[in-house]
Amino acid sequence: MEFQQVALADWRAQVEKELAGRPFDKTLVHEALSGVDIAPLYTEAPQGVGRWQRAEPFRICMRHEPGASRDALVADRAGGADAFWLGLGELDALLRTGGGAGIADGAFFVLDAEDAPPEGFAAKAFALNVDPLARRARGGSPSGDAAQALSALGRTARKVEERFPGASAVMISTLPYHDAGADAADELAFALSTGVSYLEALRDAGLSADAAARQIALQVAVGRDTFLELCKVRALRICWAKLLVAAGGRDVAEATGANDAKGAARTNVHAVCSSRTLTVRDPWVNLLRITTQVFAAVLGGADWVTPQAFDRALGAPSAQAHRIARNTGLVLREESFLGKVMDPAGGSYYLDTLTDALAREGWKRFRALEQEGGIVSALESGRLAARLEAAWRSRLSAIASRKTPILGVSEFANLDEELPRSAPAAATASAKAGGALPAHRDAEPFETLRAHAEAQTSAPEALLATLGPLPESRARVGFAAGFFAAGGIRTRESTADEEAVVACICGSDERYATEAAARARALKAAGCQRVLLAGRPGALEATLREAGVDGFIFVGCDVIATLSELFQVFPGTP
């Protein structure tokens, strides 16, 4: 069978005809982030998007908190994990006392540290997580100023280069910036600017350009947007290769995607599932989030992947959640065969174009950051904190209006759920000490409302006052019930005018035009303190407000602000 060739212009003309006057760019093109748009159709690939290939499948890198038992590490190793993220001191103690048996053989380690391993350190396959700028961003206080910290970093890298062939000393992490609200392009920019500072510090310590590049690994958070995050990891490799070329490390830059014939080591990427996306409420949905994040990390080309425990937002992960996190990686690697294919996203016009656009936007922001003095200046001056605060406010606006929905929290909230353990007390980002960047979670504003609702002496409830036959009101009853449930407010329906703290009129637009004003007056007369209406009022707003309607709930309104105001009228609000 043969199909007629259709030119892109003909397709565009047909689409615009179907849109019936609605603008193509506003209807079918959406903004992934500032400077990066996503179109409905791609018919060619951009030039210059390179390919990467694996030397080996990705490693499942399980995180262990300080004080983790040897038995926990042994269980992980026996269960299929082949990499561990823990403290240098803890691993050194295990190895020196013989406790490394059953752990170290064939395993790789990401080690939190501030200096090179001590004399006699037995492990060889490791990457130190020495990142003084990220530590400063988290509120750590490295001794001395930034210049002294970078000088110490250079000395550490030189020791590792001389004593541990194949290991690396420096990690460039975007995790604190991601948690503070950075988008994908900002993460790229901050990683590159950090890279400039670290490469210079390592060169000043006497390392060659290639040796300096060998001593650096990249650590990046992987968030909720599967395709964007997949392309972020790919774009990071492209931008990093370009930076290494500019620094003079051409051999290593060419080997960023794979080991080259000369044996230059590739730059390793450690992908960590996002803490920002985890929820306290309906934590089981985190299993889905973690799965898609591991998927994105692997298809993006990460070498080490750290899946999060689904209950991590509730506190220290449980043994069950830790095991499920490890098994998520195992299923994707051993049963779905992720990591067996060279650049699986390569060749997709959409993903190649998105990778290219993201790399260009990240590079553009990186250059702007360098012109302002680089990341060190931005951290010390407070400019970076202000920039991320603005980014978080923008993100929070989308979360509050449910344009960025959170399943199980802002959408389809289950008010009868039983958490695997008690929810922790709500923490405020402003409580961070030491000038640290705040660590946000997307779900926190809604979870704070849920906590307020559960702390009241009587469960808050809203009356859904329906107009007309039940089928006419179903759509808006469903919308209103979900709206209130996002803040922990239960609902009940009634066709009668009853006393309630909060009532919400639900019906069709036709019923609103003829019955809503009278119903609002009747509800106020019955003793309702707040009367809302589900839907946009349009031309009826003045009439409805005069009749006693206090506000309107609709798709795109600020759910958090509306619910926060309602809590002021419920009795027993803490």
N, C-alpha and C positions, 0 to 999 in steps of 0.2 A: 504494500500500500504506500502510495506517495502522498505527501502533504504539501499543500501550496506554501511557498515561502512567504512570510509576512514581514515586512519592514517594520523597524521599531517605530517609525513615524506613523505608520498605518495603525499599529497597536495603540499608540498614544492618542490618535484621533478617535478611535473607537471608545477608549476609556473615557475621554473627556465628553464624548456624546452621552455615555451612560451616566456620567456625573451630573448632567443636566444643569450646568452653570456653576456648580461648586468647584472651587479652585483645586486643581490637581495637587499642587505642592502642599496645600494645607490639609487636604483630605487623605492622601495616600502616602505622603512623606512625613515621617516623624523624627523628632530629634532624640537620638540616643543619649547624648550629652552635648554641651555647648561645643560647637564646631564639628560635630559628627552626626550626620543625618543617615537615615535608613530609608531607601527607596523600595517601591513594590516589586521592581524587576531589575535584574542585572543580566546583561548580554555579552559582557566581555570582562576580562580580568585586568587589573591595573598592572603597569610595568614595574618590575623591580621587587616584587614580593618573593623572597627566597624560600627555599625548602629546607627543612631540617629532617634528620633521621636519627633513630635511636641506636646507641651502641648496645643497649640492653633494655628490657622492660623497666617501667618505673618501679621505684621502691616504695613500699608502704611504710611511712615513717611515723611511728606512734609516739605521742607526747607523754612524758611522765613528769609529774610535778615533783618538787623537792620532797624527799622523804619516802619516795616510792620504794616498795620492797623489791628485793631480788626476785622473789617468787612471781611478782607481777611481770617483770621483764622476761623471765624464763617462760611464763605462760604465753606472752606475746610472741616470743621467738618460736615456740613450739606450735603456736597457732597460725604461723605464716608471715608474721611481720619480719621484714628484713632490714629495717632501719629504726633507729630510736632517737628521740629528741629529749635530752636531759642535761643536767649540769655536768661540767667537766670534772668537778671534784667528786661527784657521786660515782661516775664511771671509774675514775682513777682509784677510788677506795675499793670498789668491787674487784677491779683487776689485780690490785696489790694483795688482796686477801684471798685470792683464788675464787672469788664469787662470780667471776666472769664466765665460768664454764657453762656452756649451753646458751650463752648470749652472744659473745663476741665473734665466734667463728662465722665468717661470711657476712656479718652484719656491718652496716654503715651507721655512723653516729653524727648527729648534729648536736654540738655541745655548746651550751651557754657558758661563756667565759669572758674574762677581762684581760687575760694574758695567755701566752703560749703554755702548752702542757709542761708539767715539771719533768725533771730528769727521771728517766726510767719509765716514762709513760708507755704502756704496752700496746695500745691500739694504734693502728696505722691508717685505717680507712675512716676518715672523719673530716668534718668541716666545722671549724670553730665559728660560733655565732658572736663574733666580736664586732660590734656596731655602735661606736660611741655616740653618733648623732641620733640614732633611734633610741638609744638609752636616755639621752638628754630629753628627747621628745616625750618619753614615757615618764619623765620626772626624776630620772636618776641623776646623780650629781658626780660625774667623773672628776677625779682630782685635777685641779688646774683649769685653765681655760680651754677653748676648742683647739687652739694651736698645740697645746701640750698633749691633749687627747689624741690628735692626729699624729703627732710625733711618736707617741707610745704605740699607736696602731702600726706604724711603719716598722718599728722594732719587733713587734710581735710577729708580723708577717715575715720578716727576714728570718727569725728563728725557725718558724715553721717551714719555710722554704729550704732551709739548710738541713734541718733534722728529720723532716717527715715528707719524703717525696710522695707526691700524689695527694697530699692533704691540702686543705686551704684554711686560711686564718680569718678571713674577713667576710662578713655577711652584710649585704645591703638589703635592709628590710623595709617594706612599705606598710607593715602591719599597723604601727601606731597612727599613720596618716589615714589609712583606710578606716580604722575604728573611729577616728575623729571626724569623718565625713568626706574624705577625698573621693573624687570620682576616678574613673579608670585613667583618664588622660593626666590628671594631677599625680596619680601614683607613678606613672611613667616619668613625669618631669622630676619628681622628687628623687626617684631612684637614679636617674641620670646625673642630676646635680650632686647627689651624694657620691656617685661614682667618680666624678671629676675630682672632688676633694680627696677621696681615698686613693685614687691612682697617683695623684700628685704626692700624697704622703708616702706611698710605697716607693715611688721613684726617688724621693728625697732620702729614703732610708737605704738606697743603693741597689734596689731591684731594677732589672731591665723592664721594658714595657711589657714583654711577653711574660716574664716572671711575675710582675705585678698583677697582670690579668689572671694568671693561674691561681693567684691567692684570693680571688674574689668569687663568691657565690651570690646568687640573687634569691631573695625571699619575698614572695608576693602573696597577698590575700586573694582568694577567689570568692566572689560574691554571688548574688542571686540571678543576675541576667546571664543565662548560660552562654549564649553566642557572643555577647559583648566580653564576658570574662575569658572565654576561650581565646578570642582575638587579642585580648590584653596580654595574655602570656606570649602569644606569637609576636605581637608588636614589641614586647619587651626584648625579645631576642634580636629583632631587627634593629631596634634603636641602640641596644648595647653593642652590637657588632659595629654599627656606625661610629659609636663613641670610641671603641677600641682602635678603629682605623685612624681616627683623628689623634689618638694618643700614641700612635706609632706601632701598635701591636698587631700588625696585619696578619701574621700567621695565626694568632689566636682568634682574631676577628673572623677569619675565614673558617675557623673550626668551631664557631659558636653553635652551628647546627649539628656538627658531627666531628669525630676525630679525623684529622686529615692525615695524609700519607706521612708527614713528618713526625706524627705522634703528639702534636700539640693538644693539650687537654681542652675539652669543651667547657664552656661556662655552665655550671650546674644551676638549675632553677628549683627552688624549694617552694611548692605551692601549699598554702595553708587554708583550709576551709574557713570562711568568714565567721568571726564571733559576732559581728554586727547584725547578722541575719538571724541569729538564734533567738528563740522565744522561750519565755517561761510558761506561758499559757499554751495549751495543746502542744506540749513538747514533742509529741509523736510525729508531728508534721516536720520537725527538724530532720527526721530520717530521710524524707524526700529532698529537703534542701541539701543535705550533706551529699546524697547520691549524685544530684545534678552538678554539684560543685566539684566533686572528684572527677566526674565525667568531663567537665569543662577543662579542668587542670590537665588531665592526661591528654586529651585531644589537642590542647594548646601546646603540649611539649614539655611538661614539667618532668623532672627527673626524680624528685622525692615529693610525695604527696602525704599531707597530714590530715586525715579526716577527723572531724570533731565528734565528741560524744554528744548524743542528742539531748542529754540532760545537763550539759555543761553550764547553761545559764542559771540552773538551780543551785549550783555550787560545785564542789569537787565531783567529777564524774563517778558514777557507780560502776561496779565491775561489769554489769550487764551492758551498760551503754558503751563502755570502753571496748568490750568484745564485739558488739554490733558495728562500731566504727571500723574496727580492724577488718571484720568480715565483709563490710561494704567494699573496701578496697580489694579484698581477695576475690569476691564475686566478679567485680568489674575487670580484674586482671586475668584471673584463671578461667572464668567461665564465659565472660563476654569478650575476652582476648583484647581488651584495650591495651595499648602499648606495643602491639605487635606490628602495627602499620606505620609506615613512614608518613608523617604529616597528613593525617587522615582528613583534615579540613582543607588541605591544598587542592586546588582545582575547582573549588566552589567559587563561582564569581562573587556571590554574596559575601562569603567569609573572607576571601582574599581582598575584596574592596573595603570591607569593614576593618580588617587588619591594617591595610594601608592608610585609611583615613585616621584611625586611632594612633598609628605610629607618627603620622604627620602632625596631628594635634598635640600629642605628647611632646614631640620634638620642638614644636613651636613654643609651648609653655616652658619647656626646659631652657630654651634660649632666652626667653623673657626673664626667667628666674635668674639666670647667670648674669644678665645685664644689670640686674638689681643688686648683685653682690653674691649670689649663690645661696645655697640652703643654709649654710652656717649663719650668714647675716640675717636670713629670713627667720631662723629659729631664735636668734639672740635678740632681734629687734621686736619680735612679737608679730611681724607681718604674716608669718606662716600661720600662726594661731588665728589671727583675724580672718585670713583667707579661708581657713577650714571652718571657722564658725559660720561664715556667710554661706559656704557650701552646705553645711549641715542644716541651716535655716531653710535653704531652698529645698533640700531633701525632706525636711520635716513638713513643709507645706504640702508636698505631694503625698506624704504619708497621712497627714491630718485630713486631707480631702479624699482619701482613699483612691487617688489616681495611682498610687503605688500601694496595692492591696497586700495585706499580710494574712495569709490563710490561717484560720483558727484564732485570729486575734481581732483584726479589723473587719474580716469577712468570716461568716459562719462560726461565730464564737459559740462555744459550748459552755453554757453557764452551769451545767450539771457535771462537768468533768471532775475526775479524781486524779490529781497530780501524783506522780510517783513519789514525791516527797514535798514538804512544805515549801511554798514560794519564799524566796529571800526578801528581806525588807528592801523597798525601792531605794536605789542609790542615786544621788544627784551628781551629774557630770561636773558641776562646779566645785564639788568637794575634793577634787584632785589636788594633791599637794605638790610642792616643788616646781610649780610652773609647768606641770605636765599637760600635754594635750588631753582633752577629755576623751573617754572611750564610750561611745554611744552604742545603743542597740536600737534598731528600727522600731521594735515593738514596745519600748519602754513607755511612751506617752499613753498608749491604750492600756497597758498593764497597770499603770499607776491609777487610772480611772477604775479598773476592775478591783484593785486593792481598796480604794476608797469605798466602793459599793459594798464589798464584803465586810468592811469595818463598821458599817452603820448598824445601829441597834435593830432596825427592821429593814428587810431587803427592799431596796427601791423598786418601784413598779410604775409603769406608764400605762395609761388607758388608751387603747386604740379605738376611737369612736368612728364606726364605719357608716358610710352613706350608701343608700340604695341596696339592691340585691347583693349577696355575698360575692358572686363572680366579678362584679364590677370593682370591688374594693381589693381583690386578692393581690394584685401586683403591688399596690402601695402598702398594704398591710405587711406583705413580705419584706418590702424595703424598710419600712419603719421598724419592724421587729429586729432585723439585722442591725440597723442603725443604733438602736438603744442597747442591744446585746453587746455591741463593741465596747460599751462602757460599763457593762455589768448590770444594766437595768432590765428587769424582766417586763414582759408586756402581757396584757389580756385584752380581748376584744369585747366590744359591747355596742349594741344598736341604741341603747338607752343613754340618757344624760345623767351621768353619775358623778359623785364627788371623787376627785382624785387630785394628787399633788401635781401631776403632769398628765395632760391629755393630748392626743395627736389625732387630728381628723384625717381619715383615709377614704378616698373615693376617686371617681373619675373626674376629668376636667369638666365634663358636662354637669355633673352633680355639684361641683364646686361653684359653678356660675349661678346655680339656682338655690342651693341649700346650705353652702358652707357658712355664710354669714349668720344665718339664723341658728345653725348648730353651735357656732362659737359663742353666741350670746347665751344659749341655753346651758352650755357647759360652764361658762363663767358664773351663771346664776346658780348652778348646782354646787359651786364651791371649788372649781378647778383653779389652782393657783397659776399654772402656766398652760396655755393652749397653743399648740403648734399645728401646722398643716403640712402633710407630706406632699411635696411637689413645688414647683416654681409658681409663684402667684401671678406673674405677668401683669396684665392690666387690672387685675382684681386686688392688687396689694393694698391700696389705700382703703378700699371698702372693707376688706377683711381685717385690717388692723383696727379700723374704727369699730368693728364688731367685736373685737377682743382677742384676735389672733396675735400672739406675742412674737412668733417667729415661724420660719419655714425651714424644713429639712428637704434636701434634694441632692441629686448626684453632683458632686463637685463642691459642696459646701464644706466648711471647716467643722468636721465632726468633733474633733477634740475640744475646740472652743465652745461649741454648742452644748456638749455634754458637761463640760466643766461648769458652765453657767447654771445648768439644771441642778447640779449637785448642791448648789447654794440654797435651793428651796426644799430639798428633801430633809426631813427631820433626822437628827442624829449624825449629821455630816461631821467627820472628825476635823 
